[in-house]
């Protein structure tokens, strides 16, 4: 099998020093939407997790990010209220 330099670089970016790729092949949008609805406020992770790079270029990403931000905002407001 022949790999282009770009594909090789991509594979190297997602593999460890032994060349092992640890990944799950699934559509993450539904899982993330469900997690956010259940108060997993993954706002920062959505922006920084390297496994979500492709998701960030989808039309649904903005909606997921907004939902996660709102979830985080509600969590922080509730946390602050409970401290009083």
Secondary structure by P-SEA (a helix, b strand, c coil): ccccaaaaaaaaaacccccccccccccaaaaaaaaaaacccccccccccccccccccccaaaaaaaaaaaaaaaaaaaaaaaac
